[in-house]
Amino acid sequence: MKKKKSTGLWRGLTAVFACLLALLIGANSIAAANRDFINTRLGLSNYKIVDNSNGEEKDSIYFKSEFSSISELIDAKTALAAEISSEGSVLLKNNGALPLDTASEKVTLWGLNSVHTTLGGMIGSSVSVSADAGQVQYDLVAALREKGFDLNEEMISFYDTDEMLKAYGRKGGHALTPSFGKVYENPSVYNIGEAPADVYTDKVLSSADGTVAVVVLSRDSSEAADYNPNMQNNKANKDGTLNLTDTYERPLALSTNEQAMIALAKEHSSRVIVLINADNPIEIEELKNDDGIGAILWCGLPGMNGFLGVADVLSGAVNPSGHLVDTFAVKSDSAPAMVNFGVYLYTNNSKTGKDATLINENCKGDWYLVESEGIYDGYKYYETRYEDLVLGRGKADSDAGAIGGAWNWDDEVSYSFGYGLSYTSFEQTLKSVDVTVGGEGKAVVTVKNTGDVAGKSVAQLYVQAPYTEGGLEKSAIQLVAFGKTSLLAPGASEDVTITFDPANFASYDENAVKANGTQGAWSLEKGDYYFAIGNGAHEALNNVLAKKLGSDDGLVKTADTEEINAGNAIVWNLSATDIETYSKNVENRLQDMDINKLIPGTVEYTTRADWTKGWEPVAAITPTDAMMVGLTNSLYTLNANNGDNGPVTWGASNGLKIIDAVITEDDGTYVGVLNFDDPIWDQLLDQITLDEAIQFIEKGGDDFENIDSIQLPRIYSNDGPLGYTGDQVGGYFVRWTANDSASPYFVKETDDKASYRMAVMPTEPVVAATFNKELITREGELLGEDGLWAKESSIIAPGMNLHRTVYCARNHEYYSEDPVLTAYMGSAISTGLRSKGTMPQPKHFAFNHQEANRPGLSTFMTEQAARENELRGFQMPMSGNICQGIMTAFNRAGTAYSGGYCPLLTGIARDEWGYMGWFVTDMINGADYMNWRDITAAGGGAALTSSAYDSSEIGAMAASRDAIAKDNYFQQEMRQAIKYYLYQMAQSNAMNGISSTTEIVFVRTWVDNALLAGTIAMAVLTALCLVISVSKEFKIRKKED
Amino acid sequence: MSKNKLGAAAFLSLVAGGLSLVDIFLYRTVMYTYQPVFFMLAGAIVVAVLGCLLARVVPTIANYFPICLVFLLASALVWGAMLMVNQIGYVIAGLDGIQTILTYIFFTGFTAAALVIALVAAFLPTGVKAE
């Protein structure tokens, strides 16, 4: 008995150690697959730069900081964020209620959301703070206190309780529910977060008597979520049913609690100012028309520090000069773009039982979105229909799409795109417009401050291109360019020179046949072009109409302050239609994004020829066999017969390093990189092994894999639009390791402010509302400085999709409903970023207009709409090669995944625009439709994934190595994709610290060593125990025998 | 030969094997599955059954089967996490719902339970030789 026990013990111990051995073997593999994640969290690195120059090294810091510490940088960013918010705040109405006299006036903040303001969006644009390190987050209350406002603390205390938050509020200012999952029904719940009137006590109400009311109306924003017109309040009663005491017609309309709260504010305060804390335009027509509302100020979602700037506007320390980036419609869902917004399912979707054929989980092909509005997004709809109404064309006065009765602009729009007031008054005069087709356009606007307060003014230049009824669709007015004055003292004036590219007002004609016989062209049709300035699109159009009609009779103004001046419209005539100048390499490429080209008659598009059309949703689509190829299969198959340019060279020994492509002065000063066509690039590419190439493409994204054969270090790249987001890079120290201590920008974890979060800037709509390119270039510079000090070489920003509808909850990451404003802003921030060596990487290319079901959503539109709206926004930074990378979108373009859509990536971006940056996918989330084969074959780049392909039907790229090695075309595409990366990375701060005398060497981390040692120890112990156990067993047997 | 008896470990191994069978069905419903895990679990079932069968014939050898069982179950446990790491991260970060990893949690729980039972079994005899 005793002997048996003894054997059992050793057997048991063997099992214990075998168990640990098995766990450690698995842990080794998991750790290897997630090595960078672990290293980042533990401040480790597997690479080290070794200098072999024996002390004679050159200056290898090619991109230098203008700051001597992160403290200086943080201070500069805080100040800039406040400045952007102050310039981006838009004064919509002011009956003298603003500015406040902070010396003598007490302010009561009204609304539960005044103490739960929303600063950013959820996920990529979230705002987090390193409070333990002393970082301060300025919500409205904190900012007003900081700026010395006398606040009604009793009201703040009344709101700021856990009970109020729990009963009515939005925690952290958020109520949207982001979901990465699949959605089969429109989101139905949303809590605006306002308290009902009956909870206000007499005591708290009396505390507001005689004070100035600042009423806060707030809506939040989120990635992976959308608003929907049918939403209802989702605060639950105790029995689980919805508490519908706070009701609303639409989530972007005022709720009953908000209306009641405003009524209380009016009753108890000397005057009422409404502050709109939302990036999605909310319905404020009743406030606009309410004489009891003294002022309306839009501040959007201003980020961590932006309320400091908003406070300056409220106090008058800064004169507001922002202008709206979106139309504020009377009814938020009245635009034709809303007709097909939401969840629409193919008839054969995976939930239809026996009829389901879209059944591959990873293909995510169940949904579609038809953008039936054509080119008429945002103000282009409201203003174009307005002109047609004035001119009596296209049944514009019909009740189709109207809020009620015959359509008229005044019923439909509260404030148009580009609108914004000041505490002073300006007189703007359009002095001249010169246009050279194929060259540069130039307009001069004289701006005079005619008021008694200093301020800045935005000169907005619009154009109306000639339109023929029933001809090519055209917006009646479109933004061409803009400029902003310096701070003008009262009585001072300034000539603002606005340069522009006439290509920005060319129309895309899908039917035009060019001299070379190809179809599809950018067209400048012959006729009169009306250039006009104005305080927004509506005023500019009114100026055009006054010029055309010779009178302003019958024209509708936004407000009494608006002036209609025919003199501010200048006519430029083009004598012959030009379809060639802007059409080099251009041809129809996106025809399969038009559902009517795939299934004729599916949708009736909005047309100004007949405004009664385009109001019926496309309720059902049954995909054709051709569409099913895109929806269910990968489009490219690896094949030994693909490619006719001969075998591809891998693993050559040319002795080159990536740094050899960098050109410097003798003292090491950075000059640039070798020309893209220089043969050195090919020699570098020859050195890369196929395995390295596979690894680089398959595991790209948040950080790009090192390529040891050419001494390319691992390169870090992270979200997001407000700056490096805290949940990805939790401070300046995160990417640095002890191996980097020689860098002048090295930040230790223990350093003061090392853990400060970097995402401190306002959201994109606020940024765009500044209409200030210089200011936003500066934003790019400071975010680029973050790159230097945080060892990040690329930032996944800015977002450049359009605000196609106001219901997309991702709009906070995108600039505007207008592509030209988007283009200028995206270019400005990109210019600033790359000046510091941080590679700008705008997103999401292209057509991400709806967050619900964004993974795999089939997005259909006309090619004209695609090119004139969304793509025009991306074109400027991409064709100018200002941005260095582009993140593709989750959605499909037509039925093909956008990141693997050759006509877009290669046809338009490369061949037409001459884009020389890289492409990278968004996070692989549905590994079969976002598959590496289609991405690479279409001219895409790396896939943002770590192991997602392992679980896909198509499998990991590395597992297909042999098939890849036989497909020459595919390998050539891989090489070309990597070439774009190398070309850009050599122009980035990733080269800092690397020179011809340095070498990047692999080093094992303590985690690597610990895991290996543990595995070996367990293997030894397992074997030892097993041997002891077996030998004991033998002894027992022997004794028994 | 037939006088050899089944030891406690044999019964425990069968329980662990039974749990492994449940695991196979559970693992099929996990969001991202790694094919070798199915083989590990199937191997665990085979080892458990084989151990019991051999216990009456060669109990000395059968006594070592729970060690194999432990190794296979521990491997299944850790490799089952291989493709779920990212998804777990999404859930922790609040990017996705807990329901997306619920079956994985059940799978992990059952596998861990089977592993503990197999570990106990390894200390005990699978077959007991007749006196």
Chai-1 contact restraints between the chains, C-beta under 6 A:
chainA,res_idxA,chainB,res_idxB,connection_type,confidence,min_distance_angstrom,max_distance_angstrom,comment,restraint_id
A,G8,B,F123,contact,1.0,0.0,6.0,A-B,restraint_1
A,R11,B,A122,contact,1.0,0.0,6.0,A-B,restraint_2
A,G12,B,A122,contact,1.0,0.0,6.0,A-B,restraint_3
A,G12,B,F123,contact,1.0,0.0,6.0,A-B,restraint_4
A,T14,B,I67,contact,1.0,0.0,6.0,A-B,restraint_5
A,A15,B,I67,contact,1.0,0.0,6.0,A-B,restraint_6
A,A15,B,V70,contact,1.0,0.0,6.0,A-B,restraint_7
A,A15,B,L119,contact,1.0,0.0,6.0,A-B,restraint_8
A,A15,B,A122,contact,1.0,0.0,6.0,A-B,restraint_9
A,A18,B,I67,contact,1.0,0.0,6.0,A-B,restraint_10
A,A18,B,V70,contact,1.0,0.0,6.0,A-B,restraint_11
A,A18,B,F71,contact,1.0,0.0,6.0,A-B,restraint_12
A,C19,B,V70,contact,1.0,0.0,6.0,A-B,restraint_13
A,C19,B,A74,contact,1.0,0.0,6.0,A-B,restraint_14
A,A22,B,F71,contact,1.0,0.0,6.0,A-B,restraint_15
A,A22,B,A74,contact,1.0,0.0,6.0,A-B,restraint_16
A,A22,B,S75,contact,1.0,0.0,6.0,A-B,restraint_17
A,L23,B,A74,contact,1.0,0.0,6.0,A-B,restraint_18
A,L23,B,V78,contact,1.0,0.0,6.0,A-B,restraint_19
A,G26,B,V78,contact,1.0,0.0,6.0,A-B,restraint_20
A,G26,B,W79,contact,1.0,0.0,6.0,A-B,restraint_21
A,I30,B,M82,contact,1.0,0.0,6.0,A-B,restraint_22
A,F180,B,L95,contact,1.0,0.0,6.0,A-B,restraint_23
A,F180,B,D96,contact,1.0,0.0,6.0,A-B,restraint_24
A,D950,B,L83,contact,1.0,0.0,6.0,A-B,restraint_25
A,S951,B,Y32,contact,1.0,0.0,6.0,A-B,restraint_26
A,S951,B,L83,contact,1.0,0.0,6.0,A-B,restraint_27
A,E1033,B,T60,contact,1.0,0.0,6.0,A-B,restraint_28
